[in-house]
Amino acid sequence: MAFLIVLASLCFLMFVAYRGYSVILFAPIAALGAVLLTDPSLVAPMFTGLFMDKMVGFLKLYFPVFLLGAIFGKVIELSGFSKSIVTAAIRLFGPQRAILSIVLVCALLTYGGVSVFVVVFAVYPFASELFRQGNIPKRLIPGAIALGAFTFTMDALPGTPQIQNIIPTTFFGTNTWAAPILGTFGGIFILIVGMSYLEWRRRAAARAGEGYGDPATLLNEPPAYPGGRLAHPLIALLPLVLVGLSNVVFTWLIPQLYGASHSFIPGVIGNPAPVVQEIGRINAIWAVMGALLVGIGTVFAFAWKPLVATFVEGSRHAVGGALLAACNTASEYGFGAVIAALPGFLVVANALGSIPNPLVNEAISVTALAGITGSASGGMSIALAAMAETFIANANAAGIPMEVLHRVASMASGGMDTLPHNGAVITLLAVTGLSHRQSYKDIFAITCIKTMAVFVIIATYYATGLI
């Protein structure tokens, strides 16, 4: 019965997310509903003492990254830099390589630190025009954007500043460059197999005589790009490059400046206890924050006039988007903490824990919980909060470095997370004006490829020992 309560709570959250309801509202309802059916006297204590505690703890750690990432994405958009990058890619590859162009542009933007949500809005107008010129079905656009933005640059390639690559650092004491060989190999695998699948789908549509579709019957068709003066592509690329380089520099520099830990007295009246911070656990967060600040400053330096005119309104939207994204994930984190405290979760944990291989255990646990919650960062946070100590102990016993645990957890989080109720999937389909029935098949295929890549790098590690 306890397991059925947990399962019903998870299914309820998946259902309401699929229907488009706010996870911020319904995650606590789903969690407390499960508590009510388990022990009614614990509803209020669980809400204040566990759900809110975990939710606020997540925001304390990661909200600055969400906020600076949203601001960086917005200034890239307002300055016209994103348009310049996309236009240059179209000019370089041409409409006959529309899918590859969009995948590479999305990859460049996300690896540069732009939020996946911002990438969807920034790239779609150009993807639509490029697919129309190449007479490629519009229904393939979501699959191309998903491959470029939601997969290898989100969590596989070392150094990516996306949140899915940052969360493991606080559990394993690693940095965002963990397991660079495995991550790079996994990223290349995803790109090659994913592009092969999308090109196969394009050729099949061409043989069937299917074109872009009638714009008169399609939804959310953007107007054709009117042109106009844009920054040089190399200047537009500079902030993205500097974010990546600054991330490397700050990752090395911060421990040199602060040592293994740092403390300060949080007041001058009375005798407050010192605040002690372990630098190894927050180094990656500080490094990414510093890198994003460098990127934002660079955009302002090269595009001061257009940004000054639009930044007030644009920053308002960016802050709102950051709050929504962070609170959605934090609410799911609180939900997971409550579910993990219920007796029924023990059944799930025991089933997952029975997998003997440490890396396979971690991969299946993370991707399963990411799929259940519909969130890569939320599912990984739940899994690591509940099971990180077990993962670490098993890995130490097997002589597996923490860097490998980091890369497996990060890549597994971006596997089955893109089930139909995933927020990014719902946003992607809404922006492109397509339905799950029209385009989700391709997104799910990319999801399967991404999930398979995790087990490919696990096999590679055991076969070669490379990290």
ZAMARGU-4260 file (C-alpha; in steps of 0.2 Angstrom, whole numbers, plus 5000, padded with zeros to 4 digits):
<rodrens>
0) 5000/5000/5000 | 5014/5012/5004 | 5022/5009/4987 | 5005/5012/4978 | 5004/5029/4988
5) 5021/5035/4981 | 5017/5028/4964 | 5000/5037/4964 | 5008/5054/4969 | 5021/5052/4955
10) 5008/5048/4942 | 4997/5063/4948 | 5012/5075/4946 | 5016/5068/4929 | 4998/5070/4924
15) 4996/5088/4930 | 5013/5093/4922 | 5007/5085/4905 | 4991/5095/4906 | 5001/5111/4908
20) 4997/5115/4926 | 5011/5124/4937 | 5023/5112/4946 | 5026/5125/4959 | 5008/5123/4964
25) 5005/5105/4962 | 5022/5098/4968 | 5017/5102/4986 | 4999/5096/4983 | 5006/5079/4976
30) 5019/5077/4990 | 5007/5082/5005 | 4993/5071/4997 | 5005/5056/4999 | 5009/5061/5017
35) 4991/5063/5021 | 4987/5045/5015 | 5002/5039/5025 | 5001/5048/5041 | 4989/5063/5042
40) 4998/5070/5057 | 5014/5073/5047 | 5006/5085/5034 | 5011/5101/5042 | 5028/5096/5049
45) 5033/5088/5032 | 5028/5104/5023 | 5038/5117/5034 | 5051/5105/5040 | 5056/5096/5024
50) 5047/5102/5008 | 5051/5121/5011 | 5068/5117/5019 | 5074/5107/5003 | 5065/5119/4991
55) 5074/5135/4999 | 5090/5125/5000 | 5090/5122/4982 | 5086/5140/4978 | 5100/5146/4990
60) 5113/5136/4980 | 5107/5137/4962 | 5096/5152/4959 | 5111/5164/4956 | 5116/5152/4941
65) 5098/5152/4935 | 5097/5171/4936 | 5114/5175/4928 | 5111/5162/4914 | 5094/5171/4910
70) 5102/5188/4910 | 5116/5182/4899 | 5104/5174/4887 | 5093/5189/4886 | 5107/5201/4882
75) 5113/5189/4869 | 5096/5190/4862 | 5093/5209/4864 | 5110/5214/4857 | 5106/5204/4841
80) 5121/5192/4844 | 5111/5177/4843 | 5103/5182/4827 | 5121/5185/4820 | 5127/5168/4825
85) 5111/5159/4818 | 5112/5169/4801 | 5131/5165/4799 | 5127/5147/4802 | 5114/5147/4789
90) 5126/5156/4777 | 5139/5143/4780 | 5129/5127/4779 | 5115/5133/4767 | 5097/5127/4767
95) 5102/5109/4762 | 5110/5107/4778 | 5096/5115/4788 | 5096/5101/4802 | 5114/5102/4805
100) 5114/5121/4805 | 5101/5122/4819 | 5109/5108/4829 | 5126/5116/4829 | 5119/5134/4833
105) 5109/5127/4847 | 5124/5117/4853 | 5135/5133/4852 | 5122/5143/4862 | 5119/5131/4876
110) 5138/5127/4878 | 5141/5145/4879 | 5129/5146/4894 | 5112/5151/4886 | 5097/5143/4894
115) 5089/5130/4884 | 5073/5139/4886 | 5081/5155/4878 | 5088/5145/4864 | 5071/5138/4859
120) 5064/5156/4857 | 5080/5163/4849 | 5083/5149/4836 | 5065/5144/4831 | 5062/5159/4819
125) 5078/5155/4809 | 5074/5136/4810 | 5057/5139/4802 | 5064/5150/4788 | 5078/5138/4785
130) 5067/5122/4785 | 5055/5132/4773 | 5069/5136/4761 | 5075/5118/4761 | 5057/5111/4760
135) 5060/5100/4775 | 5044/5096/4786 | 5042/5108/4800 | 5037/5094/4812 | 5056/5089/4812
140) 5061/5106/4820 | 5058/5101/4838 | 5069/5086/4836 | 5083/5096/4829 | 5082/5109/4843
145) 5081/5095/4856 | 5097/5087/4849 | 5106/5103/4849 | 5100/5110/4865 | 5094/5096/4877
150) 5108/5083/4875 | 5127/5083/4873 | 5130/5102/4876 | 5118/5101/4891 | 5127/5088/4901
155) 5140/5077/4891 | 5153/5089/4885 | 5165/5094/4899 | 5165/5112/4905 | 5147/5115/4900
160) 5139/5129/4912 | 5122/5121/4912 | 5114/5117/4929 | 5114/5098/4925 | 5133/5099/4924
165) 5134/5109/4940 | 5123/5100/4952 | 5135/5084/4954 | 5149/5095/4959 | 5141/5099/4976
170) 5139/5080/4980 | 5155/5073/4973 | 5167/5088/4976 | 5171/5088/4957 | 5171/5102/4945
175) 5162/5105/4928 | 5177/5098/4918 | 5175/5081/4926 | 5179/5065/4915 | 5183/5075/4900
180) 5187/5060/4889 | 5171/5051/4893 | 5161/5066/4891 | 5168/5071/4874 | 5166/5053/4868
185) 5148/5053/4874 | 5144/5069/4866 | 5151/5064/4849 | 5141/5048/4850 | 5125/5057/4853
190) 5129/5070/4839 | 5133/5057/4826 | 5119/5045/4830 | 5106/5059/4833 | 5110/5067/4816
195) 5109/5050/4807 | 5092/5048/4814 | 5086/5065/4809 | 5093/5064/4792 | 5085/5047/4790
200) 5068/5055/4794 | 5071/5070/4782 | 5075/5058/4768 | 5060/5047/4772 | 5049/5063/4771
205) 5057/5068/4755 | 5054/5051/4747 | 5036/5053/4752 | 5034/5070/4744 | 5031/5079/4761
210) 5037/5097/4761 | 5038/5110/4775 | 5019/5111/4776 | 5006/5124/4772 | 5010/5140/4782
215) 4992/5145/4781 | 4987/5129/4791 | 5002/5129/4803 | 5002/5138/4820 | 5015/5151/4827
220) 5023/5154/4810 | 5035/5168/4812 | 5037/5181/4799 | 5052/5179/4787 | 5068/5187/4794
225) 5069/5204/4787 | 5088/5206/4788 | 5096/5222/4795 | 5113/5226/4802 | 5120/5213/4814
230) 5136/5212/4823 | 5150/5202/4815 | 5148/5184/4819 | 5166/5183/4828 | 5161/5197/4839
235) 5144/5189/4843 | 5154/5173/4847 | 5166/5181/4859 | 5155/5182/4874 | 5151/5163/4872
240) 5170/5159/4871 | 5174/5170/4886 | 5161/5161/4896 | 5169/5145/4893 | 5187/5151/4895
245) 5182/5161/4911 | 5174/5145/4918 | 5191/5136/4917 | 5201/5150/4924 | 5189/5153/4939
250) 5188/5134/4942 | 5207/5134/4945 | 5209/5151/4953 | 5195/5151/4966 | 5203/5137/4977
255) 5220/5146/4975 | 5212/5161/4983 | 5201/5154/4996 | 5210/5137/5000 | 5200/5122/5006
260) 5187/5131/5016 | 5183/5149/5020 | 5175/5157/5035 | 5169/5174/5041 | 5159/5182/5055
265) 5142/5187/5049 | 5139/5202/5061 | 5148/5214/5072 | 5136/5214/5087 | 5137/5200/5100
270) 5146/5184/5096 | 5138/5176/5080 | 5145/5159/5075 | 5156/5160/5060 | 5150/5155/5043
275) 5161/5141/5036 | 5160/5136/5018 | 5169/5121/5010 | 5176/5128/4994 | 5176/5111/4985
280) 5157/5110/4986 | 5154/5128/4979 | 5169/5131/4968 | 5159/5126/4952 | 5145/5137/4956
285) 5156/5152/4960 | 5166/5148/4944 | 5150/5148/4933 | 5143/5164/4941 | 5160/5173/4938
290) 5160/5167/4920 | 5143/5172/4916 | 5146/5189/4923 | 5161/5191/4911 | 5150/5186/4897
295) 5137/5199/4901 | 5150/5212/4903 | 5157/5208/4886 | 5140/5209/4878 | 5137/5226/4885
300) 5155/5232/4880 | 5151/5228/4862 | 5132/5232/4861 | 5130/5246/4874 | 5117/5256/4864
305) 5104/5243/4859 | 5106/5236/4876 | 5103/5252/4886 | 5087/5255/4876 | 5079/5238/4879
310) 5088/5231/4895 | 5075/5237/4908 | 5060/5228/4900 | 5071/5213/4894 | 5079/5210/4911
315) 5062/5210/4919 | 5057/5196/4907 | 5074/5187/4911 | 5071/5188/4930 | 5054/5182/4928
320) 5060/5167/4918 | 5074/5163/4930 | 5062/5163/4945 | 5050/5152/4936 | 5063/5140/4930
325) 5072/5139/4947 | 5056/5138/4957 | 5049/5124/4946 | 5065/5114/4949 | 5066/5118/4967
330) 5048/5113/4970 | 5051/5096/4962 | 5067/5095/4973 | 5055/5098/4988 | 5043/5085/4982
335) 5057/5072/4980 | 5063/5075/4997 | 5045/5072/5004 | 5043/5056/4994 | 5060/5050/4999
340) 5055/5051/5017 | 5039/5040/5015 | 5040/5021/5018 | 5034/5018/5000 | 5050/5025/4993
345) 5060/5012/5002 | 5053/4999/4990 | 5059/5010/4975 | 5076/5013/4983 | 5078/4995/4987
350) 5074/4990/4969 | 5086/5003/4962 | 5099/4998/4975 | 5099/4980/4971 | 5108/4984/4955
355) 5125/4977/4958 | 5136/4988/4947 | 5139/5005/4955 | 5139/5015/4938 | 5124/5006/4931
360) 5115/5008/4948 | 5118/5027/4947 | 5113/5029/4929 | 5097/5020/4931 | 5092/5028/4947
365) 5096/5046/4941 | 5087/5043/4924 | 5072/5035/4931 | 5069/5049/4944 | 5072/5062/4930
370) 5059/5053/4920 | 5047/5052/4934 | 5049/5071/4938 | 5050/5077/4920 | 5066/5087/4925
375) 5084/5083/4923 | 5090/5094/4937 | 5075/5090/4948 | 5077/5071/4946 | 5096/5071/4948
380) 5094/5082/4963 | 5082/5070/4971 | 5093/5055/4967 | 5109/5062/4973 | 5101/5069/4989
385) 5094/5052/4993 | 5108/5041/4987 | 5124/5050/4984 | 5132/5043/5000 | 5128/5025/4994
390) 5135/5029/4976 | 5151/5036/4984 | 5154/5022/4995 | 5151/5009/4981 | 5162/5018/4969
395) 5176/5019/4982 | 5175/5001/4985 | 5176/4998/4967 | 5190/5010/4964 | 5180/5022/4953
400) 5185/5040/4953 | 5172/5053/4958 | 5174/5061/4941 | 5166/5046/4933 | 5152/5047/4945
405) 5149/5065/4941 | 5149/5062/4922 | 5137/5047/4923 | 5125/5056/4934 | 5125/5072/4923
410) 5122/5062/4907 | 5109/5051/4915 | 5099/5066/4921 | 5097/5072/4903 | 5091/5055/4897
415) 5073/5050/4901 | 5069/5067/4908 | 5062/5073/4891 | 5046/5063/4893 | 5030/5071/4888
420) 5027/5081/4904 | 5045/5089/4904 | 5043/5108/4905 | 5056/5111/4891 | 5047/5099/4879
425) 5030/5107/4882 | 5039/5124/4880 | 5047/5118/4864 | 5031/5112/4856 | 5021/5127/4861
430) 5034/5139/4854 | 5035/5130/4837 | 5016/5128/4836 | 5016/5109/4835 | 5008/5095/4846
435) 5015/5080/4854 | 5006/5069/4841 | 5015/5078/4827 | 5033/5080/4834 | 5035/5070/4850
440) 5041/5054/4841 | 5057/5063/4836 | 5060/5070/4853 | 5058/5053/4861 | 5070/5045/4849
445) 5083/5058/4853 | 5079/5054/4872 | 5082/5036/4869 | 5099/5040/4860 | 5104/5051/4874
450) 5100/5037/4887 | 5109/5024/4877 | 5125/5036/4877 | 5126/5034/4896 | 5128/5016/4895
455) 5140/5018/4881 | 5152/5028/4891 | 5151/5016/4906 | 5156/5002/4894 | 5170/5013/4888
460) 5176/5017/4905 | 5177/4998/4910 | 5185/4993/4894 | 5198/5007/4893 | 5199/5015/4911
465) 5200/5032/4902 | 5192/5047/4912
</rodrens>
